[in-house]
């Protein structure tokens, strides 16, 4: 039964209260920092940027239960160029503050891949803080860092809201990774062999903790028990008519940490992934662009929950001359569960598929609006759950 009446209005009132509660605070923060930056020079010593994203969502059918959710996310970024600080050349400090608040959408849907990419517990945290130094053809980065800002990125996939199109589940759920909303300490070395060929290597603390025991991301600990994550990625880009045409990414990861699965101890797990972004065609008359993406990942160990992952999608940007920045896209992601994970369910567990269609309307100001519909086949948190249908509207404010 679709819940649109009695279950909607109480949640709508709570949603409005939450918007006033958090929105007012962040509005004053926005005004404060905007005035501070306006008083600086044309090239400020500190560059500040931010965004406030909030979603009004409803699980309309199936899943665990029908209901509504409100999810909010605040990003505050500070960039420091050492040259502008009159220190040394080619240095870059970065600080990223993050706040999440609201309800859980996946608790209503029961999905494994997580339908909303800003879902997190309600905390304010120091998400990232790192220093990067650039040399002629390579760079080194050290600090608390989000792995997914360098590795396993599909530029086309970032348009979509389902979490798996941003960071595929064979990476996000098979081990403790330094990703949203919990980043951890690490080091990244990047090499630019030539303009079209890049290499990235990184090592991270193997266990960033949980949102509950590390709510502000200040619990730094490096030990043998924490383990380590090693990840490497090769990137190759092709061009056509001096424009980027395709990007190919191949990665290998290894997570080293003692884990017990089904009363058996394992010391490490490994996997590989492949990502492709491709420009299918460009309309020189209207300026529109049709692009496609694909993700493929495999776990090389049977004890990990996700054995394999496959996804793909299409995105068309430039709907018309008047809506040149708007985009509409369709994406499908399929998660293959391992026998080890399926054995936890008495009646077995079918593989989960997420289907998403989304439209993004970009205003001439700082606002974006993104209606979104997702249909989840075989929600993977419970073998008895019916397929789930979810709809949401995402509002974004950027400065």
N, C-alpha and C positions, 0 to 999 in steps of 0.2 A: 504494500500500500504506500502510495506517495504521500509524504507529509508536507503539506503546504500551509495549513491553517493554524491549528492550535499549537503545534510544535514550533512554529516560526516566530510568532509575535513576541513571546517572552524572550527568546534569544535575540530578537531584533532590538528590544529595549536594552538588554545587557550589552549588545554590540555598540549601541549608541553611547552608553555610559563609558565603555572602555575607550571609545574613540575620543570623547571629551577629556577623559582622565589622562590618557597618554598623549593625545594630539596637542593639547595645550602646552604640556611640558616641552615637547619637541619643537613646537612653534617658537617658544621663547629661546630655546637653544639655537634654532636657526637664525633668528633675528640677531642674537648676541654675536655669533660667529660671523655673520654677514657684515655687520657693522665693524667688527674688528679687522676683517680682511679689507674692507673698503678704505680703511685708513692707512693701509700699507702702500708700498710703491707699486708701479705697474708690474714689476716682477717681484712678488712678495717673497720673503724669506721662507715663509711657511705657506704651502698651498693646502687649502681646506676644501673638501668636497663631502657631500653626504646625500642620503636618500632615505625616504620614509615610504615603506611599502606596507599596505594593509589589504587583506583579503576578506571578503564576505563570501562564505562557502556553505553549501548545503549538500549532505548526502541524501539524495532524493529517493533512492530505491536500493534495496539489498544491503549487503555488508552486515555489520553488527546491528546497527539500528539507524533509523532515519533521524536527522537532526541537523542543526546548524552550528557553524564555528566561525570565530573571528580570529585571524592571525595577523600579528603586527611585527614588523622588522625595521630597525633603525640602524643605518650605517653612518659612521662618522670617520672620515679618513684624513690623515695629516701627512703631508710629504715635506721632507726637509732635504734640500740639495746642499751638500757640504760646501760647494763653491760659493753659493749665495750667503752661506754663513761665514765666509772668509776663513775657511779651515783648509781644505785640500780639494783637489779636483776629482771628479768621477765618483764621488760618494753619494749615497742616497739612503736616508733613514725613512722608515715608514711605520706609522702607528694607526691601528684600526680598532675603533671601539664599536661594540655591537650590543644591541638590546633586542630581545625577543619577548613577546607577550601575547596572550590570547589563549585559545583553546586548541585541542588536538583534533584534526580532521581524520587522521588515520585510525583513531580510536572508534570513530563512527563507521569507517569503511572496512577496517580489518585488513588492509592491503599490506604487502611486504615491501614493495618498491617505494612507498611513501609518495602520495599524490601531490603533496605541496612542498616545494623546495625551501620554504622559510619556516617549516614546522620545527619547533624546538621548545624546551621548557622556558618558563618566564624568568630570565636572568639578564643582568647587565654584565658584560665581560670585556676584558682586554683580549680581543680576538687575535690580533697580530701585532708584533713589534719586532722589526728586523732591520739589519743594515746590509746593503748591497754595494759592492765595489766593482766597477767596470774597467776592464783592460781593453786592449785593442780588438781582440777577437774572442774574449771569454770574460766571464764574470763569476763572482762568488757571493753567496748570500748566506747570512748566519742570523738565527733568531727564532722567534715563535712565528711559524709560517704555515699558511694554508696550502697544502699539497696541490689542491685542485685549481690553484691560480696559475700553475705551471704545467702540471701533468694531467693527462686524460681529459682534455678539453675539446669538445665539439663546439665550434663557434655558432653553427646553425642550431645545434641542440640547446644552446643557452636561451633561445627564444621561448622554449616550452617551460611549463610549470612543474610537471612531474619530475621528482628528484632524480630519477634514473637517467634522464636525458642530459643532466648536468654532470653527474658522477655515477657511473654505472655500478649496479649492486654487487658485481663480482669484486669490486674494489671497496665499496662503502660498507658492506655487511660481512665479508669473509674475515676481516681482521680489524683491529682498532687503528683507524687511520686519522691522520692530521687534517681533517676536513671540517666543514660547517657541521655543527656550531662550535666544535672544540678543536682548536689547533694546538700543536705542541712544538717543542724545540726541534730544530733541524738545521741542516746545511745543504745548500744547492749549488752545484757548479754547472754552468751553461757554456757551451762552446758554439760559436758560429763558424762552421767550416767554410761556407760561403753563403750568399744571401738566401739560397734556397734549401740549405741543409744545416740542421741544428741538432745538437746533442744535449741532453739534460741528465744529470746524475744527482741523486740526493740520498741522504740518510736522515731519518727522523727517530725520535724517541718512540718506542714501540707501543706505548699505552698512554694516551692523553687523559685517561680516566673517564668518568661518566659526568653527565650534566649535573647530577645531584651531588657527587663528592668533589667536583671541581667547578662550582657554579660561576666563578669569576675568571676562570682560566689562569689563575695565579699559583696553582699548585704544581710547581716545577720539580720534577724528580727524574734523575737518570740513574738507573741501576740495572743489574743483571736480571732482576725480576721483571723490570719494565720491558726489556728486550729492545729490539730495533726494527725499523722498516727500511729496506733498501729498494730504491726504484730507479729505473733508467728508461729514457724515452728517446727515440729517433724521430725527427720530423723532416719531411721533404715536401717542398712546395713547387707546383708547376705554374706557368704563366701562359696567357694567350693575349696577344695584342697589348703587351705590357701590363696586363691586369692579372691578378691572382686567379687561377682557375681551379686548382685542387690542392688540398693538403692531406698528406698521409702521415699517420702517427702509429708507431709500433712501440709498445712498452713491455717491460718485464719487471715484476715485483717479487720480493721475498720478505716475509715477515718472520722474525725470529723471536719467539716467546713460548714458554712452557704453557701448554693448554691441555685440558682434559676433556675429551669428547667421548661419550658412551663408556666412561671408566677406562679409557685408553689415553695415555699421555703422548703428546706430539710436541716437538720442539720447534718446528717451522712449517710454513706453508708458502706456496709459490703460485704464480699465475702469469698469464700474458694477456695483452689486449691490443686491439687494432681499431683505429678511428679514421674515418675519411669524411672530409667536407668537400663538396664539389659544386661549382657553378654550372648548372645545366644549360641555362641560356640567359642572355641579356637582351632586353627590348630597347634598342637605341632610340626609338621614337618616344616611348613613354618613360624610359628610365627604369622600368621594372626589372627585377632579377628573380629568377627561379633557382633556388639552391636545394641541394639534397645532402643528407648526412647518414652515416651508418656507424654503428658501434658493435664490436664483437669482443667478448672476453671469455677466457677459460681459466678455471682453477685446475692446477696440476696435482691437487691432493683431494682425495675423496671425502675427507672429514670436514671440509668447508661446506657451509649451507648451500651456497650457490655454485653449481657445477659449471654453468655456462650462461651467457647472456647475449642476446641479439636484439638489435633495434635498428630502426631506420625512419626517415621522415622527409617531408618536403616543406619548403617555406617559400612563399612568394611575397616579395617586398616591392612596394610601389604600385598600389592598387590602381591609382589614376594620377593624372598630373597634379590634382589638388591634394591627394593623399599619398605623396611620394615616399613618406617614411613609414606608412602603415604596413602591417604584414599579416598574413593569414597562413596557418600551417597545420599539418597533420602529421602525427608521429605515432609509432607503435613500438612497444618494448616487451620482450618476452624473456622471462627468467626461468631457467631450468634448474630445479632443485636436485641436490645430490641424494643418493639413496640413504646416506647417513642422516640427513635432515628429515627426509620423508618418514624414516623409521620412528620418529617421535610422535607420529600420528597413527592411532590405531586403525583408522580406515584409509590410511594413505593420504597423499596430498598431490593434487594436480598442479602442474606448472602455471604460473601466473602471467597474464598478459594485460598490459595497460595500453589503452587507445585514447589519444588526446587530440582534440581540435581546438584551436585557439586563434583569436583575432586581437591584434594590438593596435589601438588608436593612439597616435602621438599628437599632442596639441602643440601649438606654436610656443606655448609657455613651457612650464616645467612639469606638466602633468602628463601621465599616460593612463590609459584605461585598457584593460585586457579581459574580456569575457572568455571563459574557458569551460569546456565540457570534457569529462573523462569517464570512460567505461572500463571497469576492472573485471576481467574474466578470472574466476577462481582465486579470490583474495587469499594470499598465501599464509595468513596467520592462523587459519583454521580450516580444516578440510570440509566442514559442514556449512560454510558461509555461502549464501547466494551471490551471484554477480552484483556488483555495485555500480550505481550511476551517480556521478557527482557533478555539480555545477558551481562555478564561483565567478566573481568579478574582482579583478586585481586593480587597485589604484596605486599609482606611484608618483611621488613628488621628489624631484631631483634638484640639487643646487650645487 
